Amino acid sequence: MPVTEFKVPEKYQYQNGFGSYHESEAIRGALPIGANSPQKAPYGLYTEKLSGTSFTNPRHENQQTWLYRILPAAAHSPFEPRESSTYNTNPENGKLHQIPNQLRWNPFDIDASVDWVHSLRLVAGAGDPTMKQGLGIFIFTAGKSMDSHSAFYSADGDFLIVLQHGVLDIRTELGQILVRPNEICVIPRGVRYNVSLPAGPVRGYILELYQGHFHLPELGPIGSNCLANARDFQAPIASFIEDNSSTSFAPTSYTLLSKFAGHLFAATQNHTPFDVVAWHGTYYPYKYDLGRFSTIGSISYDHPDPSIFTVLTAPSPVPGTAVADFVIFPPRWLVQEGTFRPPWYHRNTMSEFMGLIHGSYDAKEGGGFQPAGASLHNVMSAHGPDAVTYEKASTAELKPMKVGEGSMAFMFESSLMVGVTEWGLRESGKVQKEYNQESWEGLKVHFKKPEMKRVANGNGEGDRRPDLGSWTGES
C-alpha cells in the first residue's frame, strides 16, 4: 500500500481533505445549526472567530474558522517580553549573511535540555514577518515536553514542520495530531498548541511562511489526480479539556507564549487554552503522510524539472512563481532511455534549501549529505551531482531501476534570495568547509576535441570541419 509503515501506531482520529470545509464537535449538539454566532451558543459556550485571511479575500482563498469554547482566547493577562536578550528568530539590522557560496551542514545535534519553544533555531530566511513577506527556515532539536500548563503560537506565519527524528504529540485548540518521521504537519498562524515528546528527543526542520498559506499545486496536463491527493491530508477532530478557576479546587494557572515579530512574549490565564468543544471552517492544522505521494516522471527520455515533486506551494503575486514550494524526492522508478538520470547541473533563479529525513539522496552519493543535515544553493549558485554520482550515472547500464528506496529527501524552494543567520553560518559549527572540494572540484574533464579534416570547396580551396561521422539515416 502507498503509505508509510510507521513504528509508532496512530492514536487519534482525523477528518480527511485538503482545503475542505470541516466541522467537528466533541459533544453532540455543541455546533449551532445555521447561525454562526447565536445569541446564546449551545451549552453556554462562547463563540469566537479565527481569521486566517482578510474577511474579503476571494471565496476560494478565504480561510476562517468558528470556535465554540468554554472561555474566549482573549481572557488572559497582558503579554510581557520574555528572554529578550536571547530569544530572537527575526534578525534585525541586516544580520542575515547574503552569500553566493554553496553551503552544506552536517547533522544538527539534539539539545535534550530544551522544549519545543526553545528548540527553534533560525538557519536562514528572507523578508520580514512584520510586513507579512517572505519566510524563515528553522532547525528544531528538543528533549523535553512543553509544560502541560502552557501553550505556544506564532503570530509570524504558518509552520510547516518536517520531523526527522522522534515523535511529536501536538495538542492544538482544534484537536490533537500525532506526527512521526515521514509525516509533515502544518500549524497555521495564530493557532495555539502544546508539544509533548512521547518517544524522547526530537529533531527536524520548519519552514515558516510569513505571507499567504500553502496550497496544492495546480496539475495542468497531469489531470485531476497524482502528486499529493487532497483526500490524504488529515485535520484533527474536536477535543477539549475542562480546566478553569471555576472547576478546580486550587487556583489554575496557564502560561501563553507568543512568537511575535520573532521575539518571545508571555501571558498568564486562569483557564486552559484547549477548551474548544466544537468548531467549523477552513482554517485548521493538518498533517500528511509523505508515503502517500503519487510520484510521476518521464517514461521516455530526459530528467524532468523537480517541480513534478511539489507537495505544497505558497504562490507569490507572480503567476507560476512561489514564495515557497515544499518538494520531496521519494522512492521512484527511473526508466528513461539514453539519459543522464540524476538531476542535471543547474543554476537557478530560485533558492534551494534541502534536508534529508532518512536514507541517502541519489544525486549526492559521495556521502556528505546526511540525515538531519542540510544544504543551501542560493539564487544562481551552481550545483548538481557530485563527482562520484556523475561518474557512476554516466557509465551505468540504463535498465529500469528504483532509486531512493528507504530514503526521503526534501527541498524548501523559494523565489527569494535566502540569507543565512550567524548561528547557521558559524555558531552551529555544522557548515562543511570542504563541500565544494568534495563535491565538484574533483570533476574530470571528459571533453575531446573532434579530429578536423580538410574539405574542398568550389574554388579548390579547403576549409577545416570536424569529422562528425557519416549519416546512416533516411534522407
Buried (B, 14 or more C-beta within 10 A) or exposed (E): EEEBEBEBEEEBEBBEBBBBEBBBBBBEEBBBEEEBEEEEBBEEBBBBEBBBBEEEEEEEBBBBBBBBBBBEBEEBEEBEEBEEEEBBBBBEEEEBBEEEBBBBBBBBEBBEEBBBBBBBBBBBBBBBBBEBBBBBBBBBBBBBBBBEBBBBBBBBBBBBBBBBBBBBBBBBBBBBBBBBBBBBBBBBBBBBBBBBBEEEBBBBBBBBBBBBBBBBBEEEEEEEEEBBBEEBBBBBBBBBBEBBEEEEEEEBEBBBBBBBBBBBBBBBBBBBBBBBBBBBBBBBBBBBBBBBBEBBBBEEEEBEEBBBBBBBBBBBEEEEBBBBBBBBBBBBEBBBEEBBBBBEEBEBEBBBBBBBBBBBBBBBBBEBBBBBBBBBBBBEBEBBBBBBBBBEBEEEEBEEBEBBEEBBBBBBBBBBBBBBBEBBBEEBEBBBEEBBEBBBEBBEEEEEEEEEEEEEEEEEEEEEEEEEEEEEEEE
